[in-house]
């Protein structure tokens, strides 16, 4: 497997095109496999553009069940909105 990184590491590194974000198991109210908790993202997301008005971060689940998920919304949920998704680690794929 590729080197484990943080989301901040991805923000600081401008050389990658695609990466995977893996969320911690405790982010969910039921058990999911690591593949089900993993989302492929592109460097082109607004999240990685500091001058952008938006901070949207879209991802596609590696198991193929969820595409175009707004990961930034799940990462910043308030307690009354449900469980906040916590990033476990990331890795670069391209």
PASEBA-1860 file (N, C-alpha, C; in nm, 3 decimals):
! residues 94
1> XXXXXXXX> 0.084/-0.119/0.000/0.000/0.000/0.000/0.088/0.125/0.000 ~ 0.035/0.229/-0.054/0.106/0.357/-0.060/0.119/0.418/0.080 ~ 0.202/0.518/0.091/0.225/0.587/0.217/0.096/0.647/0.271 ~ 0.072/0.629/0.401/-0.046/0.687/0.465/-0.021/0.834/0.492 ~ -0.116/0.917/0.452/-0.106/1.061/0.465/-0.229/1.116/0.537 ~ -0.221/1.241/0.577/-0.338/1.311/0.630/-0.401/1.393/0.517 ~ -0.520/1.443/0.541/-0.584/1.530/0.443/-0.504/1.659/0.427 ~ -0.444/1.706/0.535/-0.358/1.825/0.527/-0.236/1.800/0.440
9> XXXXXXXX> -0.181/1.678/0.447/-0.069/1.643/0.360/-0.110/1.657/0.214 ~ -0.231/1.612/0.181/-0.279/1.623/0.043/-0.296/1.769/0.003 ~ -0.343/1.852/0.096/-0.359/1.994/0.065/-0.224/2.060/0.036 ~ -0.121/2.016/0.106/0.012/2.075/0.091/0.087/2.024/-0.032 ~ 0.047/1.908/-0.082/0.115/1.845/-0.194/0.035/1.869/-0.322 ~ 0.093/1.934/-0.418/0.022/1.967/-0.542/0.055/1.873/-0.657 ~ 0.126/1.765/-0.631/0.172/1.678/-0.739/0.080/1.559/-0.768 ~ -0.019/1.536/-0.687/-0.106/1.420/-0.708/-0.230/1.457/-0.789
17> XXXXXXXX> -0.292/1.356/-0.851/-0.416/1.374/-0.927/-0.535/1.306/-0.860 ~ -0.512/1.185/-0.810/-0.618/1.108/-0.743/-0.563/1.052/-0.612 ~ -0.653/1.044/-0.515/-0.616/0.987/-0.385/-0.739/0.919/-0.327 ~ -0.718/0.846/-0.220/-0.827/0.780/-0.149/-0.827/0.829/-0.005 ~ -0.946/0.862/0.045/-0.965/0.901/0.184/-1.036/0.785/0.254 ~ -0.978/0.737/0.362/-1.038/0.628/0.440/-1.087/0.688/0.572 ~ -1.215/0.666/0.601/-1.274/0.718/0.723/-1.270/0.614/0.834 ~ -1.258/0.662/0.959/-1.250/0.574/1.075/-1.381/0.496/1.093
25> XXXXXXXX> -1.372/0.372/1.142/-1.493/0.291/1.163/-1.594/0.358/1.256 ~ -1.547/0.430/1.357/-1.638/0.493/1.453/-1.715/0.611/1.394 ~ -1.687/0.646/1.270/-1.761/0.752/1.202/-1.902/0.708/1.165 ~ -1.928/0.580/1.171/-2.054/0.524/1.122/-2.129/0.452/1.232 ~ -2.262/0.449/1.220/-2.344/0.385/1.322/-2.355/0.234/1.302 ~ -2.306/0.183/1.189/-2.299/0.039/1.170/-2.162/0.004/1.113 ~ -2.132/-0.124/1.113/-1.999/-0.167/1.070/-1.987/-0.170/0.918 ~ -1.878/-0.113/0.868/-1.846/-0.116/0.726/-1.703/-0.166/0.708
33> XXXXXXXX> -1.678/-0.230/0.596/-1.542/-0.273/0.565/-1.458/-0.151/0.531 ~ -1.327/-0.169/0.526/-1.239/-0.058/0.491/-1.271/-0.008/0.349 ~ -1.301/-0.099/0.259/-1.336/-0.059/0.122/-1.462/0.026/0.121 ~ -1.559/-0.007/0.205/-1.685/0.068/0.212/-1.667/0.204/0.278 ~ -1.558/0.223/0.350/-1.527/0.350/0.417/-1.426/0.433/0.339 ~ -1.392/0.388/0.217/-1.288/0.452/0.137/-1.348/0.522/0.016 ~ -1.306/0.646/-0.006/-1.359/0.728/-0.115/-1.246/0.785/-0.199 ~ -1.256/0.766/-0.330/-1.157/0.824/-0.421/-1.193/0.969/-0.446
41> XXXXXXXX> -1.092/1.054/-0.440/-1.110/1.197/-0.464/-1.012/1.244/-0.572 ~ -1.042/1.359/-0.630/-0.956/1.421/-0.731/-0.896/1.549/-0.676 ~ -0.776/1.581/-0.719/-0.709/1.706/-0.680/-0.789/1.828/-0.724 ~ -0.873/1.810/-0.826/-0.949/1.921/-0.885/-1.064/1.971/-0.795 ~ -1.090/1.906/-0.683/-1.196/1.950/-0.592/-1.168/2.090/-0.538 ~ -1.273/2.167/-0.514/-1.259/2.301/-0.458/-1.189/2.298/-0.321 ~ -1.202/2.190/-0.250/-1.140/2.174/-0.118/-0.990/2.202/-0.122 ~ -0.927/2.174/-0.234/-0.782/2.190/-0.248/-0.743/2.319/-0.318
49> XXXXXXXX> -0.839/2.408/-0.340/-0.812/2.536/-0.406/-0.834/2.649/-0.305 ~ -0.729/2.701/-0.246/-0.742/2.800/-0.139/-0.815/2.928/-0.180 ~ -0.812/2.964/-0.306/-0.878/3.086/-0.352/-1.023/3.065/-0.392 ~ -1.072/2.943/-0.379/-1.209/2.911/-0.418/-1.308/2.952/-0.310 ~ -1.425/2.996/-0.352/-1.531/3.032/-0.258/-1.584/2.908/-0.188 ~ -1.594/2.799/-0.261/-1.646/2.673/-0.210/-1.533/2.589/-0.151 ~ -1.568/2.500/-0.059/-1.470/2.404/-0.009/-1.522/2.261/-0.028 ~ -1.600/2.242/-0.135/-1.661/2.112/-0.160/-1.555/2.006/-0.188
57> XXXXXXXX> -1.581/1.887/-0.136/-1.493/1.772/-0.155/-1.581/1.653/-0.192 ~ -1.582/1.621/-0.320/-1.663/1.510/-0.371/-1.578/1.384/-0.378 ~ -1.640/1.271/-0.349/-1.569/1.143/-0.359/-1.661/1.032/-0.402 ~ -1.600/0.926/-0.454/-1.672/0.806/-0.496/-1.624/0.688/-0.413 ~ -1.720/0.616/-0.354/-1.685/0.503/-0.268/-1.619/0.394/-0.351 ~ -1.514/0.334/-0.296/-1.442/0.230/-0.369/-1.525/0.105/-0.392 ~ -1.631/0.084/-0.313/-1.714/-0.034/-0.336/-1.819/-0.012/-0.445 ~ -1.823/0.109/-0.501/-1.913/0.138/-0.612/-2.056/0.172/-0.575
65> XXXXXXXX> -2.087/0.183/-0.446/-2.226/0.207/-0.406/-2.261/0.355/-0.396 ~ -2.166/0.440/-0.365/-2.193/0.584/-0.349/-2.097/0.664/-0.436 ~ -2.153/0.738/-0.530/-2.071/0.823/-0.617/-2.113/0.968/-0.601 ~ -2.016/1.058/-0.607/-2.045/1.201/-0.597/-2.088/1.245/-0.459 ~ -2.035/1.181/-0.356/-2.071/1.213/-0.217/-1.996/1.339/-0.173 ~ -2.070/1.433/-0.111/-2.009/1.556/-0.057/-1.943/1.524/0.076 ~ -1.820/1.480/0.070/-1.747/1.439/0.190/-1.727/1.554/0.287 ~ -1.712/1.676/0.235/-1.692/1.792/0.322/-1.810/1.812/0.416
73> XXXXXXXX> -1.930/1.781/0.370/-2.049/1.796/0.455/-2.046/1.694/0.568 ~ -2.016/1.568/0.535/-2.011/1.465/0.638/-1.897/1.489/0.737 ~ -1.786/1.546/0.692/-1.673/1.575/0.780/-1.704/1.687/0.879 ~ -1.799/1.773/0.847/-1.824/1.890/0.933/-1.962/1.888/0.998 ~ -2.025/1.771/1.005/-2.157/1.761/1.068/-2.155/1.806/1.213 ~ -2.267/1.866/1.254/-2.287/1.899/1.394/-2.345/1.776/1.463 ~ -2.329/1.763/1.595/-2.378/1.643/1.666/-2.525/1.612/1.640 ~ -2.609/1.713/1.631/-2.752/1.688/1.609/-2.782/1.644/1.466
81> XXXXXXXX> -2.685/1.653/1.377/-2.704/1.614/1.237/-2.660/1.470/1.211 ~ -2.606/1.405/1.310/-2.557/1.268/1.293/-2.408/1.261/1.319 ~ -2.354/1.143/1.300/-2.212/1.124/1.325/-2.126/1.197/1.223 ~ -2.022/1.261/1.272/-1.924/1.328/1.186/-1.827/1.221/1.135 ~ -1.797/1.226/1.006/-1.701/1.133/0.948/-1.560/1.183/0.977 ~ -1.481/1.097/1.039/-1.345/1.133/1.079/-1.246/1.061/0.987 ~ -1.157/1.139/0.927/-1.058/1.081/0.837/-0.958/0.998/0.918 ~ -0.940/0.874/0.876/-0.839/0.787/0.936/-0.704/0.813/0.869
89> XXXXXX> -0.702/0.802/0.737/-0.581/0.831/0.661/-0.617/0.844/0.513 ~ -0.520/0.891/0.436/-0.535/0.906/0.291/-0.414/0.843/0.224 ~ -0.429/0.811/0.098/-0.313/0.768/0.020/-0.332/0.808/-0.126 ~ -0.222/0.838/-0.191/-0.224/0.884/-0.330/-0.224/0.764/-0.422 ~ -0.312/0.769/-0.524/-0.318/0.660/-0.622/-0.265/0.702/-0.758 ~ -0.261/0.831/-0.785/-0.211/0.880/-0.914/-0.158/1.022/-0.900
END
